[in-house]
């Protein structure tokens, strides 16, 4: 099963939209493990992702930053390399 991290923070409505797209992908395309990473708990994460969230990072280290739609998410998660 593919694993992804969703970089997020409390109260981020765009992050909620990204999570909904991930949940939709898991239901409709392929099961995935989703780990939500709260960026406010780390200065380095806050510095790296503060103005970019939501960001999805796969187990290969590739990142998909907002804005993205379901088609872009599906293409990103469907890539193996």
N, CA, C and O atoms as a Tinker XYZ file with bonds, in Angstrom:
   324  protein
     1  N      0.853000   -1.181000    0.000000    73     2
     2  CA     0.000000    0.000000    0.000000    64     1     3
     3  C      0.894000    1.238000    0.000000    63     2     4     5
     4  O      1.859000    1.331000    0.758000    81     3
     5  N      0.551000    2.173000   -0.860000    73     3     6
     6  CA     1.282000    3.433000   -0.935000    64     5     7
     7  C      1.000000    4.255000    0.315000    63     6     8     9
     8  O     -0.131000    4.299000    0.799000    81     7
     9  N      2.033000    4.901000    0.830000    73     7    10
    10  CA     1.922000    5.780000    1.994000    64     9    11
    11  C      2.213000    7.204000    1.556000    63    10    12    13
    12  O      3.109000    7.433000    0.743000    81    11
    13  N      1.469000    8.159000    2.085000    73    11    14
    14  CA     1.740000    9.572000    1.824000    64    13    15
    15  C      1.636000   10.363000    3.119000    63    14    16    17
    16  O      0.919000    9.988000    4.048000    81    15
    17  N      2.370000   11.463000    3.152000    73    15    18
    18  CA     2.243000   12.439000    4.227000    64    17    19
    19  C      1.488000   13.631000    3.675000    63    18    20    21
    20  O      1.737000   14.076000    2.555000    81    19
    21  N      0.569000   14.139000    4.469000    73    19    22
    22  CA    -0.156000   15.356000    4.126000    64    21    23
    23  C      0.276000   16.430000    5.110000    63    22    24    25
    24  O     -0.085000   16.388000    6.286000    81    23
    25  N      1.054000   17.394000    4.623000    73    23    26
    26  CA     1.501000   18.489000    5.470000    64    25    27
    27  C      0.370000   19.493000    5.588000    63    26    28    29
    28  O     -0.158000   19.978000    4.587000    81    27
    29  N      0.006000   19.796000    6.823000    73    27    30
    30  CA    -1.207000   20.542000    7.107000    64    29    31
    31  C     -1.037000   21.351000    8.395000    63    30    32    33
    32  O     -0.010000   21.265000    9.069000    81    31
    33  N     -2.055000   22.129000    8.717000    73    31    34
    34  CA    -2.121000   22.788000   10.012000    64    33    35
    35  C     -3.586000   22.997000   10.379000    63    34    36    37
    36  O     -4.460000   23.015000    9.513000    81    35
    37  N     -3.829000   23.150000   11.634000    73    35    38
    38  CA    -5.184000   23.306000   12.158000    64    37    39
    39  C     -5.881000   24.507000   11.530000    63    38    40    41
    40  O     -5.309000   25.594000   11.450000    81    39
    41  N     -7.110000   24.305000   11.088000    73    39    42
    42  CA    -7.912000   25.393000   10.542000    64    41    43
    43  C     -7.641000   25.716000    9.086000    63    42    44    45
    44  O     -8.149000   26.718000    8.581000    81    43
    45  N     -6.872000   24.915000    8.407000    73    43    46
    46  CA    -6.545000   25.161000    7.001000    64    45    47
    47  C     -7.627000   24.532000    6.119000    63    46    48    49
    48  O     -7.675000   23.311000    5.968000    81    47
    49  N     -8.492000   25.364000    5.541000    73    47    50
    50  CA    -9.586000   24.827000    4.734000    64    49    51
    51  C     -9.073000   24.174000    3.448000    63    50    52    53
    52  O     -9.690000   23.230000    2.954000    81    51
    53  N     -7.968000   24.654000    2.903000    73    51    54
    54  CA    -7.398000   24.012000    1.723000    64    53    55
    55  C     -6.875000   22.620000    2.062000    63    54    56    57
    56  O     -6.958000   21.701000    1.248000    81    55
    57  N     -6.336000   22.473000    3.267000    73    55    58
    58  CA    -5.856000   21.170000    3.723000    64    57    59
    59  C     -7.020000   20.192000    3.863000    63    58    60    61
    60  O     -6.879000   19.005000    3.569000    81    59
    61  N     -8.158000   20.690000    4.310000    73    59    62
    62  CA    -9.351000   19.848000    4.407000    64    61    63
    63  C     -9.788000   19.393000    3.019000    63    62    64    65
    64  O    -10.207000   18.249000    2.843000    81    63
    65  N     -9.693000   20.281000    2.037000    73    63    66
    66  CA   -10.029000   19.908000    0.657000    64    65    67
    67  C     -9.059000   18.854000    0.133000    63    66    68    69
    68  O     -9.470000   17.897000   -0.524000    81    67
    69  N     -7.776000   19.031000    0.425000    73    67    70
    70  CA    -6.773000   18.055000   -0.012000    64    69    71
    71  C     -7.030000   16.700000    0.646000    63    70    72    73
    72  O     -6.910000   15.663000   -0.007000    81    71
    73  N     -7.380000   16.700000    1.928000    73    71    74
    74  CA    -7.669000   15.441000    2.624000    64    73    75
    75  C     -8.885000   14.757000    1.998000    63    74    76    77
    76  O     -8.901000   13.536000    1.846000    81    75
    77  N     -9.892000   15.535000    1.640000    73    75    78
    78  CA   -11.076000   14.963000    0.998000    64    77    79
    79  C    -10.712000   14.320000   -0.339000    63    78    80    81
    80  O    -11.235000   13.258000   -0.678000    81    79
    81  N     -9.824000   14.952000   -1.097000    73    79    82
    82  CA    -9.380000   14.372000   -2.365000    64    81    83
    83  C     -8.607000   13.076000   -2.130000    63    82    84    85
    84  O     -8.777000   12.108000   -2.871000    81    83
    85  N     -7.759000   13.052000   -1.102000    73    83    86
    86  CA    -7.024000   11.832000   -0.763000    64    85    87
    87  C     -7.984000   10.707000   -0.360000    63    86    88    89
    88  O     -7.818000    9.559000   -0.772000    81    87
    89  N     -8.976000   11.050000    0.441000    73    87    90
    90  CA    -9.972000   10.044000    0.856000    64    89    91
    91  C    -10.739000    9.519000   -0.349000    63    90    92    93
    92  O    -11.009000    8.321000   -0.443000    81    91
    93  N    -11.091000   10.409000   -1.269000    73    91    94
    94  CA   -11.788000   10.000000   -2.496000    64    93    95
    95  C    -10.908000    9.049000   -3.301000    63    94    96    97
    96  O    -11.386000    8.022000   -3.784000    81    95
    97  N     -9.633000    9.379000   -3.447000    73    95    98
    98  CA    -8.699000    8.523000   -4.178000    64    97    99
    99  C     -8.625000    7.142000   -3.527000    63    98   100   101
   100  O     -8.632000    6.123000   -4.218000    81    99
   101  N     -8.554000    7.115000   -2.201000    73    99   102
   102  CA    -8.465000    5.842000   -1.477000    64   101   103
   103  C     -9.715000    4.995000   -1.689000    63   102   104   105
   104  O     -9.626000    3.768000   -1.738000    81   103
   105  N    -10.865000    5.623000   -1.813000    73   103   106
   106  CA   -12.121000    4.896000   -2.044000    64   105   107
   107  C    -12.252000    4.432000   -3.482000    63   106   108   109
   108  O    -12.693000    3.311000   -3.736000    81   107
   109  N    -11.871000    5.285000   -4.427000    73   107   110
   110  CA   -12.175000    5.039000   -5.835000    64   109   111
   111  C    -11.044000    4.416000   -6.654000    63   110   112   113
   112  O    -11.309000    3.737000   -7.645000    81   111
   113  N     -9.810000    4.633000   -6.262000    73   111   114
   114  CA    -8.691000    4.191000   -7.090000    64   113   115
   115  C     -7.850000    3.106000   -6.440000    63   114   116   117
   116  O     -7.745000    2.003000   -6.976000    81   115
   117  N     -7.254000    3.399000   -5.303000    73   115   118
   118  CA    -6.378000    2.438000   -4.645000    64   117   119
   119  C     -6.245000    2.813000   -3.170000    63   118   120   121
   120  O     -6.187000    3.995000   -2.830000    81   119
   121  N     -6.197000    1.812000   -2.301000    73   119   122
   122  CA    -6.011000    2.140000   -0.884000    64   121   123
   123  C     -4.646000    2.788000   -0.664000    63   122   124   125
   124  O     -3.644000    2.373000   -1.246000    81   123
   125  N     -4.628000    3.799000    0.175000    73   123   126
   126  CA    -3.380000    4.477000    0.535000    64   125   127
   127  C     -3.395000    4.758000    2.026000    63   126   128   129
   128  O     -4.452000    4.936000    2.631000    81   127
   129  N     -2.219000    4.794000    2.599000    73   127   130
   130  CA    -2.074000    5.218000    3.981000    64   129   131
   131  C     -1.785000    6.712000    3.997000    63   130   132   133
   132  O     -0.938000    7.197000    3.247000    81   131
   133  N     -2.491000    7.435000    4.854000    73   131   134
   134  CA    -2.353000    8.892000    4.911000    64   133   135
   135  C     -1.938000    9.286000    6.323000    63   134   136   137
   136  O     -2.632000    8.978000    7.293000    81   135
   137  N     -0.817000    9.960000    6.429000    73   135   138
   138  CA    -0.341000   10.464000    7.710000    64   137   139
   139  C     -0.387000   11.990000    7.652000    63   138   140   141
   140  O      0.332000   12.608000    6.867000    81   139
   141  N     -1.225000   12.587000    8.478000    73   139   142
   142  CA    -1.282000   14.046000    8.525000    64   141   143
   143  C     -0.153000   14.552000    9.413000    63   142   144   145
   144  O      0.003000   14.113000   10.552000    81   143
   145  N      0.628000   15.479000    8.876000    73   143   146
   146  CA     1.769000   16.037000    9.591000    64   145   147
   147  C      1.464000   17.495000    9.913000    63   146   148   149
   148  O      1.314000   18.320000    9.012000    81   147
   149  N      1.373000   17.804000   11.200000    73   147   150
   150  CA     1.082000   19.153000   11.666000    64   149   151
   151  C      2.374000   19.974000   11.616000    63   150   152   153
   152  O      3.309000   19.725000   12.377000    81   151
   153  N      2.410000   20.950000   10.715000    73   151   154
   154  CA     3.652000   21.696000   10.508000    64   153   155
   155  C      3.952000   22.680000   11.633000    63   154   156   157
   156  O      5.110000   23.055000   11.817000    81   155
   157  N      2.947000   23.107000   12.387000    73   155   158
   158  CA     3.173000   24.114000   13.432000    64   157   159
   159  C      3.976000   23.564000   14.607000    63   158   160   161
   160  O      4.423000   24.329000   15.462000    81   159
   161  N      4.160000   22.262000   14.655000    73   159   162
   162  CA     4.902000   21.652000   15.763000    64   161   163
   163  C      6.395000   21.591000   15.500000    63   162   164   165
   164  O      7.145000   21.091000   16.338000    81   163
   165  N      6.846000   22.089000   14.352000    73   163   166
   166  CA     8.259000   22.032000   13.994000    64   165   167
   167  C      8.652000   23.301000   13.247000    63   166   168   169
   168  O      8.036000   23.655000   12.241000    81   167
   169  N      9.678000   23.981000   13.745000    73   167   170
   170  CA    10.151000   25.191000   13.074000    64   169   171
   171  C     10.615000   24.900000   11.648000    63   170   172   173
   172  O     10.363000   25.690000   10.738000    81   171
   173  N     11.290000   23.769000   11.454000    73   171   174
   174  CA    11.787000   23.454000   10.106000    64   173   175
   175  C     10.635000   23.162000    9.150000    63   174   176   177
   176  O     10.669000   23.587000    7.996000    81   175
   177  N      9.610000   22.437000    9.619000    73   175   178
   178  CA     8.449000   22.177000    8.764000    64   177   179
   179  C      7.678000   23.454000    8.487000    63   178   180   181
   180  O      7.207000   23.674000    7.371000    81   179
   181  N      7.550000   24.286000    9.493000    73   179   182
   182  CA     6.845000   25.559000    9.319000    64   181   183
   183  C      7.572000   26.439000    8.308000    63   182   184   185
   184  O      6.942000   27.093000    7.477000    81   183
   185  N      8.888000   26.450000    8.382000    73   183   186
   186  CA     9.674000   27.229000    7.436000    64   185   187
   187  C      9.562000   26.664000    6.020000    63   186   188   189
   188  O      9.474000   27.416000    5.049000    81   187
   189  N      9.566000   25.349000    5.914000    73   187   190
   190  CA     9.544000   24.710000    4.594000    64   189   191
   191  C      8.165000   24.742000    3.934000    63   190   192   193
   192  O      8.057000   24.953000    2.726000    81   191
   193  N      7.106000   24.531000    4.732000    73   191   194
   194  CA     5.768000   24.352000    4.165000    64   193   195
   195  C      4.761000   25.447000    4.539000    63   194   196   197
   196  O      3.621000   25.410000    4.076000    81   195
   197  N      5.154000   26.401000    5.351000    73   195   198
   198  CA     4.220000   27.387000    5.885000    64   197   199
   199  C      3.343000   28.082000    4.871000    63   198   200   201
   200  O      2.154000   28.281000    5.120000    81   199
   201  N      3.902000   28.457000    3.731000    73   199   202
   202  CA     3.111000   29.164000    2.717000    64   201   203
   203  C      2.727000   28.246000    1.570000    63   202   204   205
   204  O      2.124000   28.696000    0.596000    81   203
   205  N      3.068000   26.951000    1.671000    73   203   206
   206  CA     2.824000   26.020000    0.565000    64   205   207
   207  C      1.713000   25.010000    0.845000    63   206   208   209
   208  O      1.243000   24.346000   -0.079000    81   207
   209  N      1.287000   24.881000    2.096000    73   207   210
   210  CA     0.334000   23.815000    2.418000    64   209   211
   211  C     -0.999000   24.039000    1.740000    63   210   212   213
   212  O     -1.391000   25.174000    1.470000    81   211
   213  N     -1.685000   22.960000    1.471000    73   211   214
   214  CA    -1.330000   21.575000    1.731000    64   213   215
   215  C     -0.325000   21.033000    0.713000    63   214   216   217
   216  O     -0.337000   21.400000   -0.461000    81   215
   217  N      0.536000   20.154000    1.201000    73   215   218
   218  CA     1.518000   19.475000    0.363000    64   217   219
   219  C      1.427000   17.981000    0.658000    63   218   220   221
   220  O      1.371000   17.567000    1.816000    81   219
   221  N      1.413000   17.188000   -0.397000    73   219   222
   222  CA     1.426000   15.735000   -0.256000    64   221   223
   223  C      2.817000   15.259000   -0.653000    63   222   224   225
   224  O      3.342000   15.639000   -1.699000    81   223
   225  N      3.405000   14.423000    0.196000    73   223   226
   226  CA     4.736000   13.866000   -0.068000    64   225   227
   227  C      4.617000   12.350000   -0.074000    63   226   228   229
   228  O      4.094000   11.755000    0.868000    81   227
   229  N      5.106000   11.731000   -1.144000    73   227   230
   230  CA     5.018000   10.273000   -1.220000    64   229   231
   231  C      6.266000    9.620000   -0.637000    63   230   232   233
   232  O      7.198000   10.304000   -0.214000    81   231
   233  N      6.271000    8.297000   -0.618000    73   231   234
   234  CA     7.384000    7.571000   -0.009000    64   233   235
   235  C      8.661000    7.633000   -0.849000    63   234   236   237
   236  O      9.713000    7.171000   -0.406000    81   235
   237  N      8.579000    8.199000   -2.053000    73   235   238
   238  CA     9.769000    8.405000   -2.880000    64   237   239
   239  C     10.357000    9.809000   -2.680000    63   238   240   241
   240  O     11.391000   10.145000   -3.256000    81   239
   241  N      9.684000   10.620000   -1.857000    73   239   242
   242  CA    10.151000   11.973000   -1.594000    64   241   243
   243  C      9.633000   13.025000   -2.554000    63   242   244   245
   244  O      9.998000   14.196000   -2.454000    81   243
   245  N      8.774000   12.610000   -3.492000    73   243   246
   246  CA     8.176000   13.576000   -4.425000    64   245   247
   247  C      7.067000   14.337000   -3.715000    63   246   248   249
   248  O      6.408000   13.801000   -2.825000    81   247
   249  N      6.867000   15.570000   -4.105000    73   247   250
   250  CA     5.851000   16.400000   -3.482000    64   249   251
   251  C      4.877000   16.961000   -4.514000    63   250   252   253
   252  O      5.244000   17.305000   -5.637000    81   251
   253  N      3.630000   17.036000   -4.084000    73   251   254
   254  CA     2.574000   17.677000   -4.871000    64   253   255
   255  C      2.002000   18.787000   -4.002000    63   254   256   257
   256  O      1.389000   18.533000   -2.966000    81   255
   257  N      2.216000   20.026000   -4.445000    73   255   258
   258  CA     1.737000   21.173000   -3.677000    64   257   259
   259  C      0.455000   21.738000   -4.241000    63   258   260   261
   260  O      0.150000   21.574000   -5.423000    81   259
   261  N     -0.283000   22.395000   -3.394000    73   259   262
   262  CA    -1.535000   23.039000   -3.767000    64   261   263
   263  C     -1.240000   24.182000   -4.711000    63   262   264   265
   264  O     -0.229000   24.856000   -4.513000    81   263
   265  N     -2.037000   24.448000   -5.712000    73   263   266
   266  CA    -3.342000   23.847000   -5.970000    64   265   267
   267  C     -3.226000   22.597000   -6.841000    63   266   268   269
   268  O     -2.389000   22.515000   -7.740000    81   267
   269  N     -4.086000   21.635000   -6.548000    73   267   270
   270  CA    -4.223000   20.449000   -7.386000    64   269   271
   271  C     -5.659000   19.966000   -7.313000    63   270   272   273
   272  O     -6.373000   20.235000   -6.347000    81   271
   273  N     -6.069000   19.251000   -8.347000    73   271   274
   274  CA    -7.412000   18.686000   -8.379000    64   273   275
   275  C     -7.295000   17.162000   -8.348000    63   274   276   277
   276  O     -6.197000   16.618000   -8.231000    81   275
   277  N     -8.430000   16.486000   -8.455000    73   275   278
   278  CA    -8.424000   15.029000   -8.372000    64   277   279
   279  C     -7.586000   14.409000   -9.485000    63   278   280   281
   280  O     -6.853000   13.451000   -9.241000    81   279
   281  N     -7.683000   14.940000  -10.700000    73   279   282
   282  CA    -6.923000   14.388000  -11.824000    64   281   283
   283  C     -5.418000   14.501000  -11.581000    63   282   284   285
   284  O     -4.671000   13.565000  -11.864000    81   283
   285  N     -4.975000   15.638000  -11.061000    73   283   286
   286  CA    -3.550000   15.821000  -10.767000    64   285   287
   287  C     -3.108000   14.891000   -9.645000    63   286   288   289
   288  O     -2.015000   14.327000   -9.695000    81   287
   289  N     -3.956000   14.731000   -8.635000    73   287   290
   290  CA    -3.638000   13.820000   -7.535000    64   289   291
   291  C     -3.544000   12.384000   -8.032000    63   290   292   293
   292  O     -2.626000   11.651000   -7.664000    81   291
   293  N     -4.491000   11.990000   -8.864000    73   291   294
   294  CA    -4.501000   10.654000   -9.409000    64   293   295
   295  C     -3.237000   10.390000  -10.253000    63   294   296   297
   296  O     -2.644000    9.314000  -10.167000    81   295
   297  N     -2.841000   11.361000  -11.053000    73   295   298
   298  CA    -1.624000   11.219000  -11.853000    64   297   299
   299  C     -0.399000   11.120000  -10.962000    63   298   300   301
   300  O      0.486000   10.301000  -11.209000    81   299
   301  N     -0.342000   11.950000   -9.927000    73   299   302
   302  CA     0.788000   11.956000   -8.988000    64   301   303
   303  C      0.896000   10.608000   -8.264000    63   302   304   305
   304  O      1.977000   10.023000   -8.196000    81   303
   305  N     -0.201000   10.131000   -7.737000    73   303   306
   306  CA    -0.177000    8.884000   -6.966000    64   305   307
   307  C     -0.043000    7.657000   -7.851000    63   306   308   309
   308  O      0.382000    6.601000   -7.383000    81   307
   309  N     -0.397000    7.780000   -9.114000    73   307   310
   310  CA    -0.294000    6.657000  -10.026000    64   309   311
   311  C      1.108000    6.434000  -10.567000    63   310   312   313
   312  O      1.409000    5.373000  -11.116000    81   311
   313  N      1.965000    7.435000  -10.412000    73   311   314
   314  CA     3.347000    7.314000  -10.891000    64   313   315
   315  C      4.144000    6.444000   -9.930000    63   314   316   317
   316  O      4.011000    6.565000   -8.712000    81   315
   317  N      4.967000    5.575000  -10.481000    73   315   318
   318  CA     5.787000    4.702000   -9.640000    64   317   319
   319  C      7.233000    5.150000   -9.551000    63   318   320   321
   320  O      7.995000    4.623000   -8.740000    81   319
   321  N      7.617000    6.107000  -10.366000    73   319   322
   322  CA     9.011000    6.546000  -10.341000    64   321   323
   323  C      9.090000    8.031000  -10.088000    63   322   324
   324  O     10.186000    8.590000  -10.032000    81   323
